[in-house]
Structures are given as C-alpha cells and as structure tokens.
Amino acid sequence: MTKEEIRLFLTDLSHAWPNAVTELHYTTPFTLLVAVVLSAQATDASVNRVTPGLFADAPTPAAMVQLGEEGVGEHIRTIGLWRNKAKNVVELSRQLLERHDGQVPGTRDQLEALAGVGRKTANVVLNVAFNQPTVPVDTHVFRLANRTGLGRGKTVEAVETALEKRIPPEMIRDSHHWMILQGRYVCKARKPECWRCAASAPCLFPAKTDRPVSKPPRQST
C-alpha cells in the first residue's frame, strides 16, 4: 500500500469502528495490566468472565499478593494456562509493591521487567492506560496487516516495526483498536467476511470471499 492508501484504509476502519476501545474490562492501570496478562492465549470474553470476581477480591497489588496463587487460581481456572498466569499475576503484584510503590510504571522497560509481561502486553498498557502511540500486535493485527499489505512481516516484531513506520503518526495510537476489531469480527482467520469490509483501499489478500447466497425457502407441498 502507498501512504495515501494506508491513510484511506485506516480512515475507513475508523468510520467502521468509531468507538473502538479494548474489550477487556478494567477500572485501573493495575486491573488492565492483570487482564492483559490473563488474555494471553485466551479470548477477551473468557477473561471478562473471571475478572469481576478476581478484582472484587483483589483490586490492588497488595490485595493480589495477599490472595496468593491458590486464591487467584480459584478465580481464573477456566482460562488457558491458569496455573502459570496465577503465579505471574501474584509475582508481578509483588514486584509492583517492591519496585514502584504499588503503581503500574509507564515505561516499556519497567513493564517488560515484570513477571509475565512481554512486548505486546507492555504495548497494550502503554497505549490504553498511558495514551502512548504504540502498536500492540496480537494474532488479529498480525493477520490483518499481512493479508492486506498494511505491514507485512514473518514475526510480530517485524509487523510492529512495519506498522510504526507506515501508519501516519496521528493515527498510531487508535489504529490498534480499529485493526483488532476488524481482524476479530471481519478479517477472520478461517472465514474472512470480505463483503463486510469497509476499507476502500486496495487489499492484497487474493482469496477474497463473497457474501453467502441465501437459499430460497422450501416450497410446501
């Protein structure tokens, strides 16, 4: 895509998803951080089912440490990798207390030094909680960027770098939300619904799909 096509593509997505925000439920930077850690290899919907109870019992790092791995595990055992996630959530809570007076730090290096926090998680927290112009690349953004030609790469890091270079600076912070919703609900992995795509810019995906043809109602005899 050219620079003009990229701007048009993202403008169209902004109109398709005008109120795009993270679908994870949270109330503070800490609860956002925990929710994002829990969302690894799990759906946002599955995380949202367990976090109300978890955050009611442990809304702060101190309360999370007090709840402990077993207590956290009781709340999150329905999501994937829950044992490891429970361990990381308690440990990162302890680290926040020891290193940051219980506050979520606003720099990438400090976030990635926390247990269970990788680059994507750090990018989400920086973007959502601190309004920083980051481009978190999850499976939906990775697929969309490669399919459309918006920012191709074989690794998450390569796609992130390509997107940061190509997306207009004023669009970077919000583009993540537009792309993730487009990838989640329209540009799906197995059955993309190309006929629903709002983007008018050229898309490089060769196997575009058409609207399914409705079968006529059966005639009664």
N, CA, C and O of each residue as an XYZ file, in Angstrom:
884
protein
N       0.832     -1.201      0.000
C       0.000      0.000      0.000
C       0.873      1.259      0.000
O       1.934      1.299      0.622
N       0.400      2.280     -0.709
C       1.068      3.571     -0.663
C       0.670      4.303      0.617
O      -0.234      3.866      1.329
N       1.342      5.409      0.908
C       0.998      6.185      2.095
C      -0.446      6.667      2.032
O      -1.157      6.664      3.037
N      -0.871      7.080      0.845
C      -2.242      7.553      0.690
C      -3.236      6.418      0.903
O      -4.285      6.613      1.517
N      -2.905      5.231      0.395
C      -3.797      4.083      0.559
C      -3.876      3.653      2.017
O      -4.942      3.261      2.492
N      -2.756      3.723      2.728
C      -2.751      3.374      4.152
C      -3.629      4.334      4.935
O      -4.410      3.912      5.788
N      -3.504      5.622      4.649
C      -4.336      6.607      5.340
C      -5.819      6.363      5.043
O      -6.654      6.429      5.945
N      -6.143      6.082      3.781
C      -7.526      5.814      3.403
C      -8.035      4.556      4.088
O      -9.152      4.528      4.604
N      -7.209      3.516      4.091
C      -7.585      2.246      4.723
C      -7.932      2.456      6.193
O      -8.971      1.990      6.661
N      -7.069      3.153      6.918
C      -7.291      3.359      8.348
C      -8.433      4.333      8.610
O      -9.149      4.196      9.601
N      -8.606      5.306      7.739
C      -9.750      6.211      7.879
C     -11.055      5.443      7.738
O     -12.002      5.670      8.490
N     -11.100      4.534      6.771
C     -12.297      3.704      6.603
C     -12.546      2.844      7.839
O     -13.689      2.696      8.271
N     -11.478      2.272      8.413
C     -11.646      1.461      9.621
C     -12.111      2.313     10.790
O     -12.896      1.855     11.621
N     -11.633      3.548     10.861
C     -12.054      4.427     11.957
C     -13.539      4.730     11.871
O     -14.197      4.913     12.895
N     -14.076      4.786     10.654
C     -15.510      5.003     10.482
C     -16.298      3.729     10.784
O     -17.415      3.782     11.298
N     -15.699      2.590     10.457
C     -16.376      1.312     10.729
C     -16.419      1.005     12.215
O     -17.363      0.381     12.699
N     -15.390      1.444     12.943
C     -15.293      1.187     14.387
C     -15.075      2.514     15.119
O     -13.998      2.746     15.668
N     -16.083      3.378     15.132
C     -15.893      4.742     15.655
C     -15.661      4.815     17.156
O     -15.074      5.781     17.644
N     -16.108      3.824     17.880
C     -15.960      3.841     19.341
C     -15.040      2.726     19.810
O     -15.246      2.145     20.876
N     -14.031      2.433     19.013
C     -13.163      1.287     19.290
C     -12.317      1.503     20.541
O     -11.564      2.471     20.650
N     -12.462      0.583     21.471
C     -11.645      0.551     22.689
C     -11.345     -0.911     22.988
O     -11.908     -1.806     22.359
N     -10.461     -1.149     23.943
C     -10.201     -2.534     24.323
C     -11.474     -3.184     24.846
O     -12.267     -2.541     25.534
N     -11.668     -4.447     24.524
C     -12.851     -5.158     25.003
C     -12.615     -5.821     26.356
O     -13.532     -6.417     26.921
N     -11.403     -5.723     26.874
C     -11.141     -6.207     28.226
C     -11.741     -5.240     29.238
O     -11.659     -4.023     29.067
N     -12.337     -5.778     30.281
C     -12.939     -4.951     31.318
C     -11.893     -4.615     32.380
O     -11.199     -5.499     32.881
N     -11.787     -3.336     32.716
C     -10.810     -2.906     33.716
C     -11.255     -1.570     34.284
O     -12.091     -0.887     33.692
N     -10.701     -1.198     35.425
C     -11.031      0.090     36.043
C      -9.800      0.923     36.372
O      -9.908      2.136     36.552
N      -8.643      0.295     36.452
C      -7.402      0.985     36.804
C      -6.267      0.443     35.945
O      -6.422     -0.612     35.331
N      -5.137      1.132     35.884
C      -3.989      0.571     35.166
C      -3.595     -0.811     35.680
O      -3.164     -1.659     34.899
N      -3.738     -1.046     36.985
C      -3.385     -2.358     37.530
C      -4.331     -3.443     37.030
O      -3.881     -4.504     36.598
N      -5.636     -3.188     37.085
C      -6.573     -4.215     36.616
C      -6.452     -4.413     35.109
O      -6.680     -5.516     34.614
N      -6.098     -3.360     34.373
C      -5.837     -3.527     32.943
C      -4.631     -4.429     32.727
O      -4.683     -5.348     31.910
N      -3.553     -4.177     33.449
C      -2.342     -4.986     33.319
C      -2.636     -6.452     33.595
O      -2.213     -7.323     32.835
N      -3.348     -6.729     34.660
C      -3.673     -8.109     35.002
C      -4.548     -8.735     33.920
O      -4.315     -9.876     33.523
N      -5.545     -8.007     33.443
C      -6.439     -8.541     32.416
C      -5.674     -8.872     31.138
O      -5.943     -9.892     30.504
N      -4.735     -8.029     30.759
C      -3.959     -8.292     29.544
C      -3.061     -9.510     29.733
O      -2.930    -10.323     28.817
N      -2.448     -9.649     30.891
C      -1.638    -10.837     31.176
C      -2.498    -12.097     31.088
O      -2.060    -13.110     30.544
N      -3.701    -12.037     31.611
C      -4.594    -13.197     31.577
C      -5.072    -13.515     30.163
O      -5.439    -14.655     29.875
N      -5.071    -12.520     29.282
C      -5.641    -12.711     27.944
C      -4.712    -13.449     26.990
O      -5.129    -13.799     25.886
N      -3.473    -13.695     27.383
C      -2.554    -14.427     26.509
C      -3.110    -15.818     26.218
O      -3.413    -16.573     27.142
N      -3.243    -16.154     24.947
C      -3.787    -17.446     24.510
C      -5.161    -17.713     25.116
O      -5.511    -18.853     25.420
N      -5.926    -16.651     25.284
C      -7.308    -16.760     25.760
C      -8.101    -15.635     25.117
O      -7.524    -14.633     24.694
N      -9.405    -15.790     25.040
C     -10.224    -14.736     24.456
C     -10.527    -13.665     25.491
O     -10.531    -13.926     26.694
N     -10.780    -12.455     25.005
C     -11.165    -11.385     25.918
C     -12.442    -11.748     26.660
O     -12.594    -11.431     27.840
N     -13.360    -12.413     25.967
C     -14.626    -12.793     26.600
C     -14.393    -13.731     27.773
O     -15.030    -13.588     28.816
N     -13.484    -14.693     27.615
C     -13.225    -15.634     28.709
C     -12.564    -14.933     29.885
O     -12.820    -15.277     31.039
N     -11.710    -13.947     29.600
C     -11.078    -13.178     30.678
C     -12.120    -12.330     31.399
O     -12.118    -12.244     32.627
N     -13.008    -11.707     30.633
C     -14.032    -10.858     31.242
C     -14.997    -11.636     32.127
O     -15.649    -11.059     32.997
N     -15.087    -12.932     31.909
C     -15.966    -13.740     32.769
C     -15.353    -13.987     34.142
O     -16.080    -14.204     35.112
N     -14.020    -13.958     34.238
C     -13.385    -14.287     35.518
C     -12.890    -13.070     36.292
O     -12.737    -13.134     37.512
N     -12.638    -11.966     35.597
C     -12.042    -10.827     36.301
C     -12.970    -10.101     37.272
O     -12.467     -9.553     38.253
N     -14.289    -10.056     37.071
C     -15.107     -9.369     38.078
C     -14.925     -9.941     39.476
O     -14.773     -9.191     40.440
N     -14.941    -11.254     39.591
C     -14.743    -11.877     40.894
C     -13.336    -11.689     41.415
O     -13.132    -11.437     42.603
N     -12.355    -11.813     40.514
C     -10.956    -11.641     40.915
C     -10.703    -10.227     41.411
O     -10.086    -10.037     42.459
N     -11.174     -9.239     40.671
C     -10.907     -7.851     41.051
C     -11.743     -7.401     42.238
O     -11.378     -6.451     42.930
N     -12.856     -8.073     42.479
C     -13.628     -7.770     43.688
C     -12.837     -8.185     44.926
O     -12.863     -7.501     45.949
N     -12.135     -9.310     44.822
C     -11.324     -9.797     45.941
C      -9.949     -9.135     45.996
O      -9.372     -8.983     47.073
N      -9.424     -8.740     44.830
C      -8.049     -8.218     44.792
C      -7.937     -7.078     43.783
O      -7.441     -7.290     42.676
N      -8.384     -5.883     44.138
C      -8.330     -4.753     43.208
C      -6.985     -4.038     43.171
O      -6.773     -3.169     42.325
N      -6.075     -4.389     44.074
C      -4.781     -3.717     44.175
C      -3.659     -4.747     44.227
O      -3.915     -5.918     44.509
N      -2.430     -4.338     43.962
C      -1.313     -5.277     44.070
C      -1.200     -5.904     45.454
O      -0.938     -7.101     45.570
N      -1.393     -5.112     46.502
C      -1.286     -5.654     47.861
C      -2.336     -6.725     48.107
O      -2.044     -7.765     48.697
N      -3.558     -6.469     47.655
C      -4.628     -7.450     47.840
C      -4.373     -8.701     47.010
O      -4.718     -9.805     47.431
N      -3.764     -8.535     45.821
C      -3.478     -9.684     44.964
C      -2.416    -10.569     45.609
O      -2.528    -11.794     45.577
N      -1.393     -9.962     46.190
C      -0.363    -10.732     46.882
C      -0.965    -11.472     48.060
O      -0.633    -12.631     48.307
N      -1.840    -10.814     48.778
C      -2.480    -11.448     49.928
C      -3.372    -12.604     49.495
O      -3.452    -13.619     50.187
N      -4.040    -12.457     48.359
C      -4.895    -13.530     47.848
C      -4.063    -14.760     47.513
O      -4.498    -15.886     47.756
N      -2.877    -14.558     46.960
C      -1.964    -15.664     46.693
C      -2.299    -16.451     45.439
O      -3.368    -16.292     44.850
N      -1.358    -17.306     45.043
C      -1.528    -18.078     43.813
C      -2.755    -18.972     43.859
O      -3.492    -19.067     42.878
N      -2.978    -19.622     44.979
C      -4.127    -20.523     45.074
C      -5.428    -19.748     44.953
O      -6.354    -20.177     44.264
N      -5.497    -18.608     45.623
C      -6.711    -17.801     45.557
C      -6.959    -17.246     44.170
O      -8.093    -17.248     43.690
N      -5.898    -16.766     43.517
C      -6.037    -16.279     42.147
C      -6.464    -17.419     41.233
O      -7.336    -17.255     40.379
N      -5.837    -18.575     41.423
C      -6.164    -19.728     40.598
C      -7.611    -20.144     40.694
O      -8.193    -20.582     39.702
N      -8.207    -20.017     41.871
C      -9.620    -20.360     42.035
C     -10.502    -19.501     41.141
O     -11.547    -19.951     40.671
N     -10.081    -18.273     40.911
C     -10.880    -17.368     40.077
C     -10.673    -17.601     38.586
O     -11.604    -17.418     37.802
N      -9.467    -18.002     38.177
C      -9.126    -17.981     36.750
C      -8.941    -19.361     36.141
O      -8.436    -19.465     35.023
N      -9.325    -20.412     36.825
C      -9.022    -21.758     36.345
C      -9.756    -22.123     35.056
O      -9.440    -23.147     34.449
N     -10.721    -21.320     34.623
C     -11.430    -21.624     33.377
C     -10.710    -21.093     32.143
O     -11.139    -21.369     31.022
N      -9.623    -20.337     32.322
C      -8.895    -19.835     31.156
C      -7.593    -20.609     30.981
O      -7.089    -21.221     31.923
N      -7.062    -20.573     29.772
C      -5.871    -21.348     29.460
C      -4.651    -20.929     30.256
O      -4.466    -19.753     30.568
N      -3.814    -21.919     30.582
C      -2.550    -21.693     31.293
C      -2.764    -20.994     32.630
O      -1.949    -20.166     33.036
N      -3.842    -21.319     33.305
C      -4.220    -20.559     34.500
C      -3.211    -20.695     35.635
O      -3.012    -19.744     36.392
N      -2.576    -21.843     35.771
C      -1.610    -22.002     36.869
C      -0.422    -21.048     36.698
O      -0.020    -20.365     37.640
N       0.123    -21.016     35.499
C       1.256    -20.134     35.239
C       0.845    -18.668     35.342
O       1.607    -17.831     35.826
N      -0.359    -18.371     34.886
C      -0.846    -16.995     34.953
C      -1.079    -16.559     36.397
O      -0.791    -15.417     36.755
N      -1.594    -17.452     37.217
C      -1.790    -17.122     38.633
C      -0.453    -16.795     39.287
O      -0.345    -15.846     40.063
N       0.556    -17.587     38.968
C       1.894    -17.341     39.514
C       2.420    -15.982     39.070
O       2.962    -15.228     39.878
N       2.261    -15.669     37.782
C       2.766    -14.402     37.259
C       2.021    -13.205     37.833
O       2.631    -12.182     38.143
N       0.701    -13.330     37.975
C      -0.095    -12.215     38.495
C       0.318    -11.878     39.925
O       0.446    -10.705     40.276
N       0.522    -12.890     40.738
C       0.944    -12.645     42.123
C       2.356    -12.071     42.152
O       2.638    -11.149     42.917
N       3.242    -12.612     41.321
C       4.626    -12.135     41.318
C       4.727    -10.702     40.797
O       5.452     -9.888     41.370
N       4.010    -10.386     39.718
C       4.089     -9.013     39.208
C       3.487     -8.032     40.202
O       3.921     -6.882     40.282
N       2.491     -8.478     40.961
C       1.914     -7.627     42.004
C       2.945     -7.355     43.090
O       3.061     -6.233     43.583
N       3.687     -8.385     43.456
C       4.749     -8.220     44.452
C       5.832     -7.275     43.917
O       6.341     -6.426     44.649
N       6.171     -7.428     42.655
C       7.186     -6.566     42.054
C       6.729     -5.106     42.001
O       7.533     -4.196     42.201
N       5.453     -4.885     41.733
C       4.932     -3.515     41.727
C       5.069     -2.876     43.105
O       5.412     -1.699     43.220
N       4.801     -3.653     44.141
C       4.930     -3.130     45.503
C       6.384     -2.832     45.842
O       6.690     -1.806     46.450
N       7.272     -3.729     45.450
C       8.682     -3.585     45.819
C       9.416     -2.533     44.991
O      10.317     -1.863     45.495
N       9.034     -2.387     43.729
C       9.802     -1.531     42.826
C       9.125     -0.194     42.507
O       9.800      0.787     42.195
N       7.794     -0.158     42.585
C       7.073      1.012     42.072
C       6.007      1.531     43.035
O       5.060      2.192     42.610
N       6.151      1.241     44.310
C       5.186      1.709     45.319
C       3.753      1.311     44.981
O       2.806      2.032     45.294
N       3.609      0.159     44.341
C       2.281     -0.346     44.026
C       1.640      0.259     42.795
O       0.477     -0.020     42.502
N       2.387      1.092     42.061
C       1.848      1.738     40.865
C       2.350      1.034     39.604
O       3.454      0.490     39.583
N       1.532      1.050     38.563
C       1.950      0.488     37.282
C       2.858      1.494     36.585
O       2.448      2.634     36.367
N       4.080      1.102     36.231
C       5.008      2.043     35.588
C       4.579      2.371     34.166
O       3.857      1.604     33.530
N       5.029      3.510     33.681
C       4.629      3.967     32.357
C       5.720      3.913     31.320
O       5.679      4.659     30.341
N       6.718      3.029     31.514
C       7.762      2.855     30.507
C       7.837      1.392     30.097
O       7.534      0.493     30.881
N       8.246      1.175     28.859
C       8.305     -0.186     28.328
C       9.279     -1.067     29.107
O       8.943     -2.199     29.457
N      10.461     -0.568     29.377
C      11.468     -1.373     30.068
C      10.978     -1.809     31.445
O      11.167     -2.961     31.835
N      10.355     -0.902     32.175
C       9.865     -1.248     33.511
C       8.719     -2.244     33.441
O       8.625     -3.138     34.282
N       7.852     -2.102     32.457
C       6.740     -3.043     32.309
C       7.248     -4.428     31.922
O       6.809     -5.431     32.485
N       8.168     -4.487     30.966
C       8.651     -5.784     30.497
C       9.515     -6.489     31.531
O       9.804     -7.677     31.387
N       9.931     -5.776     32.568
C      10.691     -6.406     33.655
C       9.780     -7.107     34.652
O      10.262     -7.788     35.558
N       8.460     -6.947     34.496
C       7.504     -7.582     35.404
C       7.208     -9.009     34.946
O       7.274     -9.312     33.755
N       6.886     -9.868     35.888
C       6.592    -11.275     35.590
C       5.415    -11.394     34.627
O       4.362    -10.794     34.841
N       5.606    -12.171     33.571
C       4.522    -12.451     32.644
C       4.212    -11.350     31.661
O       3.244    -11.453     30.907
N       5.017    -10.286     31.647
C       4.748     -9.146     30.766
C       5.748     -9.137     29.613
O       6.947     -8.950     29.814
N       5.233     -9.344     28.403
C       6.055     -9.264     27.211
C       5.801     -7.971     26.462
O       5.147     -7.062     26.973
N       6.313     -7.897     25.270
C       6.226     -6.654     24.499
C       4.779     -6.286     24.172
O       4.394     -5.123     24.292
N       3.976     -7.273     23.758
C       2.595     -6.945     23.393
C       1.819     -6.437     24.591
O       1.088     -5.451     24.488
N       1.972     -7.105     25.732
C       1.278     -6.671     26.945
C       1.708     -5.264     27.334
O       0.875     -4.424     27.676
N       3.004     -5.015     27.281
C       3.507     -3.676     27.601
C       2.935     -2.640     26.646
O       2.557     -1.547     27.066
N       2.872     -2.979     25.367
C       2.326     -2.047     24.381
C       0.864     -1.727     24.653
O       0.446     -0.576     24.527
N       0.085     -2.739     25.027
C      -1.332     -2.503     25.324
C      -1.480     -1.561     26.513
O      -2.262     -0.612     26.464
N      -0.733     -1.821     27.572
C      -0.828     -0.984     28.772
C      -0.385      0.442     28.466
O      -1.034      1.396     28.896
N       0.704      0.596     27.733
C       1.175      1.933     27.377
C       0.150      2.665     26.521
O      -0.074      3.863     26.697
N      -0.469      1.941     25.594
C      -1.448      2.531     24.690
C      -2.724      2.920     25.422
O      -3.195      4.051     25.301
N      -3.284      1.979     26.182
C      -4.608      2.170     26.777
C      -4.548      2.979     28.067
O      -5.340      3.901     28.260
N      -3.616      2.640     28.946
C      -3.565      3.298     30.254
C      -2.822      4.626     30.227
O      -3.124      5.530     31.006
N      -1.834      4.743     29.315
C      -0.986      5.936     29.315
C      -1.053      6.738     28.018
O      -0.305      7.698     27.830
N      -1.972      6.327     27.115
C      -2.209      7.074     25.870
C      -0.945      7.277     25.037
O      -0.770      8.316     24.400
N      -0.076      6.284     25.048
C       1.147      6.376     24.258
C       0.938      5.759     22.871
O       0.173      4.803     22.739
N       1.600      6.284     21.840
C       1.398      5.813     20.468
C       2.129      4.507     20.181
O       3.143      4.497     19.482
N       1.619      3.421     20.716
C       2.195      2.103     20.461
C       1.263      1.305     19.563
O       0.082      1.628     19.435
N       1.803      0.260     18.942
C       1.007     -0.608     18.072
C       1.120     -2.039     18.579
O       1.965     -2.792     18.095
N       0.297     -2.431     19.536
C       0.328     -3.816     20.006
C      -0.094     -4.758     18.876
O      -1.125     -4.543     18.239
N       0.689     -5.783     18.632
C       0.390     -6.729     17.557
C      -0.004     -8.062     18.166
O       0.839     -8.801     18.675
N      -1.293     -8.361     18.110
C      -1.769     -9.673     18.534
C      -2.054    -10.496     17.288
O      -1.704    -10.084     16.182
N      -2.679    -11.643     17.451
C      -2.912    -12.522     16.305
C      -3.806    -11.879     15.258
O      -3.622    -12.114     14.064
N      -4.783    -11.061     15.688
C      -5.696    -10.419     14.743
C      -4.986     -9.329     13.941
O      -5.139     -9.253     12.722
N      -4.216     -8.495     14.619
C      -3.477     -7.431     13.935
C      -2.416     -8.033     13.012
O      -2.213     -7.545     11.901
N      -1.744     -9.082     13.463
C      -0.725     -9.753     12.650
C      -1.337    -10.268     11.350
O      -0.777    -10.070     10.271
N      -2.481    -10.923     11.459
C      -3.150    -11.478     10.280
C      -3.620    -10.358      9.350
O      -3.376    -10.413      8.144
N      -4.278     -9.363      9.890
C      -4.807     -8.265      9.082
C      -3.691     -7.522      8.352
O      -3.808     -7.228      7.162
N      -2.608     -7.222      9.070
C      -1.511     -6.464      8.470
C      -0.865     -7.231      7.322
O      -0.522     -6.640      6.298
N      -0.696     -8.543      7.486
C      -0.084     -9.350      6.431
C      -1.029     -9.573      5.266
O      -0.608     -9.515      4.111
N      -2.295     -9.827      5.547
C      -3.249    -10.078      4.471
C      -3.422     -8.856      3.571
O      -3.380     -8.966      2.345
N      -3.611     -7.725      4.174
C      -3.938     -6.527      3.414
C      -2.726     -5.866      2.785
O      -2.856     -5.124      1.811
N      -1.539     -6.132      3.339
C      -0.344     -5.442      2.891
C      -0.075     -4.178      3.677
O       0.822     -3.406      3.340
N      -0.855     -3.968      4.727
C      -0.668     -2.774      5.553
C       0.712     -2.756      6.201
O       1.337     -1.702      6.322
N       1.183     -3.930      6.617
C       2.510     -4.022      7.227
C       2.907     -5.479      7.333
O       2.556     -6.152      8.302
N       3.631     -5.968      6.350
C       3.927     -7.394      6.299
C       5.202     -7.742      7.052
O       6.136     -6.944      7.139
N       5.214     -8.963      7.597
C       6.382     -9.452      8.305
C       6.138    -10.859      8.787
O       4.990    -11.268      8.968
N       7.223    -11.618      9.002
C       7.095    -13.004      9.438
C       7.014    -13.138     10.952
O       6.637    -14.191     11.465
N       7.365    -12.077     11.666
C       7.307    -12.106     13.123
C       6.486    -10.933     13.624
O       6.252     -9.962     12.905
N       6.053    -11.044     14.874
C       5.296     -9.957     15.492
C       6.121     -8.676     15.506
O       5.610     -7.592     15.225
N       7.404     -8.813     15.838
C       8.273     -7.639     15.904
C       8.416     -6.977     14.539
O       8.432     -5.751     14.436
N       8.519     -7.793     13.491
C       8.661     -7.238     12.144
C       7.400     -6.495     11.721
O       7.477     -5.428     11.112
N       6.246     -7.060     12.042
C       4.980     -6.398     11.706
C       4.836     -5.101     12.494
O       4.425     -4.080     11.944
N       5.172     -5.142     13.772
C       5.091     -3.931     14.591
C       5.970     -2.826     14.014
O       5.541     -1.677     13.911
N       7.198     -3.174     13.639
C       8.114     -2.189     13.069
C       7.570     -1.620     11.766
O       7.645     -0.415     11.526
N       7.017     -2.500     10.922
C       6.463     -2.050      9.645
C       5.287     -1.106      9.859
O       5.176     -0.082      9.186
N       4.411     -1.452     10.796
C       3.245     -0.610     11.058
C       3.657      0.744     11.622
O       3.111      1.774     11.226
N       4.609      0.749     12.537
C       5.056      2.011     13.127
C       5.659      2.938     12.072
O       5.538      4.158     12.173
N       6.306      2.361     11.067
C       6.917      3.166     10.011
C       5.881      3.681      9.021
O       6.051      4.761      8.456
N       4.802      2.915      8.803
C       3.894      3.214      7.708
C       2.629      3.949      8.135
O       2.050      4.692      7.342
N       2.195      3.752      9.369
C       0.962      4.395      9.822
C       1.228      5.870     10.116
O       2.222      6.195     10.765
N       0.359      6.769      9.651
C       0.529      8.193      9.972
C       0.613      8.399     11.480
O      -0.161      7.795     12.223
N       1.530      9.232     11.944
C       1.754      9.392     13.391
C       0.492      9.680     14.186
O       0.321      9.163     15.290
N      -0.391     10.501     13.635
C      -1.597     10.863     14.379
C      -2.611      9.725     14.473
O      -3.591      9.827     15.212
N      -2.381      8.640     13.729
C      -3.300      7.506     13.736
C      -2.771      6.322     14.539
O      -3.511      5.373     14.794
N      -1.518      6.364     14.935
C      -0.883      5.185     15.523
C      -1.617      4.699     16.770
O      -1.904      3.508     16.890
N      -1.923      5.599     17.692
C      -2.480      5.150     18.973
C      -3.825      4.456     18.795
O      -4.078      3.432     19.430
N      -4.688      4.997     17.941
C      -6.025      4.427     17.773
C      -6.061      3.271     16.781
O      -6.982      2.454     16.818
N      -5.070      3.193     15.895
C      -5.115      2.188     14.832
C      -5.158      0.769     15.376
O      -5.777     -0.106     14.770
N      -4.510      0.529     16.511
C      -4.532     -0.805     17.105
C      -5.956     -1.265     17.355
O      -6.298     -2.406     17.043
N      -6.791     -0.403     17.910
C      -8.163     -0.781     18.234
C      -8.981     -1.029     16.966
O      -9.778     -1.965     16.909
N      -8.782     -0.188     15.952
C      -9.500     -0.409     14.695
C      -9.102     -1.743     14.076
O      -9.956     -2.508     13.629
N      -7.800     -2.016     14.053
C      -7.318     -3.234     13.399
C      -7.725     -4.489     14.150
O      -8.079     -5.491     13.528
N      -7.681     -4.453     15.472
C      -8.002     -5.663     16.221
C      -9.479     -6.016     16.076
O      -9.824     -7.193     15.972
N     -10.355     -5.009     16.068
C     -11.780     -5.294     15.894
C     -12.070     -5.750     14.470
O     -12.890     -6.644     14.259
N     -11.406     -5.144     13.495
C     -11.580     -5.574     12.113
C     -11.109     -7.016     11.940
O     -11.772     -7.809     11.271
N      -9.979     -7.356     12.534
C      -9.467     -8.713     12.430
C     -10.299     -9.727     13.187
O     -10.450    -10.867     12.748
N     -10.831     -9.320     14.308
C     -11.612    -10.231     15.147
C     -12.983    -10.534     14.556
O     -13.462    -11.664     14.648
N     -13.616     -9.536     13.951
C     -15.009     -9.697     13.542
C     -15.232     -9.716     12.034
O     -16.298    -10.144     11.591
N     -14.284     -9.275     11.238
C     -14.468     -9.236      9.788
C     -13.373    -10.028      9.072
O     -13.667    -10.980      8.350
N     -12.123     -9.640      9.269
C     -10.998    -10.309      8.602
C     -10.567    -11.516      9.434
O      -9.442    -11.576      9.930
N     -11.475    -12.464      9.573
C     -11.279    -13.609     10.456
C     -10.257    -14.583      9.881
O      -9.926    -14.538      8.696
N      -9.767    -15.461     10.746
C      -8.713    -16.383     10.328
C      -9.206    -17.392      9.298
O      -8.591    -17.549      8.244
N     -10.298    -18.071      9.590
C     -10.730    -19.177      8.734
C     -11.711    -18.739      7.657
O     -11.598    -19.158      6.505
N     -12.663    -17.908      8.022
C     -13.679    -17.485      7.063
C     -13.811    -15.968      7.080
O     -14.760    -15.434      7.653
N     -12.864    -15.270      6.454
C     -12.964    -13.809      6.431
C     -14.226    -13.363      5.704
O     -14.601    -13.931      4.679
N     -14.863    -12.355      6.240
C     -16.103    -11.848      5.652
C     -15.777    -10.593      4.844
O     -16.105     -9.473      5.235
N     -15.122    -10.817      3.709
C     -14.608     -9.710      2.906
C     -15.714     -8.769      2.442
O     -15.482     -7.570      2.290
N     -16.904     -9.294      2.217
C     -18.002     -8.451      1.747
C     -18.430     -7.418      2.790
O     -19.105     -6.442      2.462
N     -18.036     -7.636      4.047
C     -18.367     -6.689      5.108
C     -17.280     -5.646      5.322
O     -17.468     -4.713      6.103
N     -16.154     -5.787      4.647
C     -15.014     -4.901      4.886
C     -15.331     -3.486      4.418
O     -15.788     -3.278      3.294
N     -15.083     -2.520      5.293
C     -15.375     -1.118      4.984
C     -14.241     -0.435      4.244
O     -14.403      0.690      3.769
N     -13.095     -1.095      4.138
C     -11.919     -0.455      3.544
C     -12.056     -0.366      2.027
O     -12.339     -1.360      1.359
N     -11.854      0.823      1.501
C     -11.926      1.016      0.054
C     -10.551      0.984     -0.601
O     -10.451      0.914     -1.826
N      -9.490      1.033      0.202
C      -8.134      0.956     -0.341
C      -7.846     -0.462     -0.825
O      -8.455     -1.412     -0.335
N      -6.926     -0.620     -1.782
C      -6.612     -1.953     -2.300
C      -6.124     -2.899     -1.202
O      -5.328     -2.517     -0.344
N      -6.610     -4.129     -1.246
C      -6.209     -5.159     -0.289
C      -5.499     -6.263     -1.063
O      -5.967     -6.670     -2.126
N      -4.380     -6.750     -0.545
C      -3.577     -7.732     -1.263
C      -4.022     -9.172     -1.033
O      -3.443    -10.092     -1.610
N      -5.037     -9.383     -0.200
C      -5.494    -10.743      0.077
C      -6.128    -11.326     -1.183
O      -7.116    -10.779     -1.672
N      -5.583    -12.435     -1.732
C      -6.067    -12.935     -3.020
C      -7.366    -13.724     -2.943
O      -8.124    -13.758     -3.912
N      -7.635    -14.354     -1.810
C      -8.786    -15.263     -1.719
C      -9.990    -14.565     -1.100
O     -10.554    -15.039     -0.113
N     -10.378    -13.440     -1.684
C     -11.491    -12.675     -1.124
C     -12.786    -13.474     -1.203
O     -12.998    -14.243     -2.141
N     -13.632    -13.288     -0.225
C     -14.877    -14.044     -0.140
C     -16.057    -13.162     -0.509
O     -16.039    -11.949     -0.299
N     -17.084    -13.795     -1.063
C     -18.310    -13.096     -1.429
C     -19.380    -13.331     -0.378
O     -19.303    -14.266      0.419
N     -20.374    -12.466     -0.396
C     -21.495    -12.643      0.517
C     -22.173    -13.986      0.233
O     -22.449    -14.301     -0.925
N     -22.445    -14.783      1.277
C     -23.129    -16.058      1.055
C     -24.492    -15.843      0.408
O     -25.214    -14.904      0.743
N     -24.826    -16.718     -0.511
C     -26.123    -16.638     -1.180
C     -27.158    -17.347     -0.328
O     -26.994    -18.512      0.034
N     -28.220    -16.631     -0.014
C     -29.277    -17.230      0.798
C     -30.038    -18.257     -0.029
O     -30.376    -18.020     -1.189
N     -30.296    -19.389      0.587
C     -31.069    -20.419     -0.093
C     -32.542    -20.028     -0.100
O     -33.057    -19.540      0.906
N     -33.222    -20.238     -1.223
C     -34.653    -19.905     -1.261
C     -35.422    -20.806     -0.309
O     -35.037    -21.956     -0.095
N     -36.500    -20.297      0.262
C     -37.301    -21.134      1.167
C     -37.887    -22.325      0.431
O     -38.253    -22.232     -0.741
N     -37.969    -23.421      1.120
C     -38.528    -24.633      0.520
C     -40.021    -24.462      0.297
O     -40.747    -23.932      1.139
N     -40.454    -24.930     -0.871
C     -41.877    -24.857     -1.189
C     -42.631    -25.952     -0.443
O     -42.226    -27.114     -0.437
N     -43.716    -25.562      0.173
C     -44.541    -26.574      0.846
C     -45.342    -27.330     -0.194
O     -45.761    -26.763     -1.203
N     -45.547    -28.587      0.051
C     -46.297    -29.403     -0.911
C     -47.635    -29.808     -0.330
O     -48.411    -30.498     -0.990
